[in-house]
Amino acid sequence: MPIYAFACNSCGHTFERLQKLSDADPVVCPACAQQTVQRQLTAPQFRLSGSGWYETDFKKDGETKRNLVDKSEGVVAADAPTQGKSDAKVASPEAAPAAKPESKPVQSNSDGA
């Protein structure tokens, strides 16, 4: 069940409530008993980190761990080698399919003539 944040427009009291999606929002403020409570828009408060299924099962050997919080050094250093490797890999597969379509139209033209 999600946790929702609420705020009272009269007294400014904020509180959280664990409730189902189908439950009605509270109307009365628990601090001042006024009927001016509104649901607040909040971001989810969880982060997937640590060694888990991605680190052990799907991550390639060449990829390095990156800390998503510190974007100043880790991402720049980690992206530079990855881009160079991916460019080399992309160039090889593109060259091979480009040669195949050229040969196929030639064969289809000779078959059709």
N, C-alpha and C positions, 0 to 999 in steps of 0.2 A: 504494500500500500504506500502511496506517495505521501510525503510530508509537505503541507502547504503553509505558507506564511501569510498572516493577516495583520492588518493595522487598523487602529481606530482613528477616524478623522477628527473626533472630538478631543480626546486626551493625548493622542499620539502613541498609545500603548501598542507594542508589537508582540505577537505570539505566534507559535507554530502549532499545527494540529495534524495528527496522523489520521487520515480518513480515506474512504473509498472514493472512486470517481463519481459514483452515483449518490453519495451522501450530500446533503444540503450544507452550504457554507454557514458558519455561525453568523448571526445577525447582531447579537448583543455582546458588547465589550465586557470581558470579565473584570476589568479594572474600574470602569466608570458606569457600567450598566446602560450606556447609551446604545441606540440602534444605528450606529454609523461605522460598522466594520466592513472592510473591503479586502478582498484577496490581493496579495502582492505578487508581482511577477518576479520569479527567482530563477537562477540557473541551477542545474543539477550539481550536487556536491560530491562527485566521485571521480576517481582517476584510476585507470588501469595501468599499473606499474609493477616493476619487479620481473623476475624470471617466470614466465608462464608458458602456455602452449605455443605462442608465437616464437619465443626465444628458443625453445627446445625443438620444435617440430617443423616450422616453416621458414625460419630465417636462413638466408644464404650465408655461406661462410665469409664472403667478402664484406658483408654489411657490418657496420660497427654500431655499438649502442650509442644512442643520443639522448641527452637530457632535454626534454621538451620545455622545461622551465627556463634554462639558460640558453638562449638562442644566439648569444653574441659570438661565441667561439665554436662550440660543438657542431652546430649545423653547417657553418661555412666550411669547416675543415672536413666534415664528413661528406658533404655534397660534392666537393671538388673531385675526389677520386671516383666517386660513383658516376658522375656525369661523363668523365673521360672513358670509363669502361662501357657505359651504356651507348655512347656514340660509336665506339668501335664495334659493338655487337649489332647495333642497328644498321650500320653501313653494310655489313656482310649479308644479312638476310635480304636487304633491299636490292642488292646487286643481283642475287640469284633469281628472285622472282621477275626482275626486269628483263633478264635474258630469256626466260621461259615464255612470256607472252609474245615476244618478238618472233620466236620460232614457231609458235602455234598458228598465228595468222598466215605465215608463209606456207605451212602444211595445209591449212584449210583452203588457201587460194589454189594450190596445186591440185588438191582433191576436187575442188569445185570446177576447175577449168577443163 
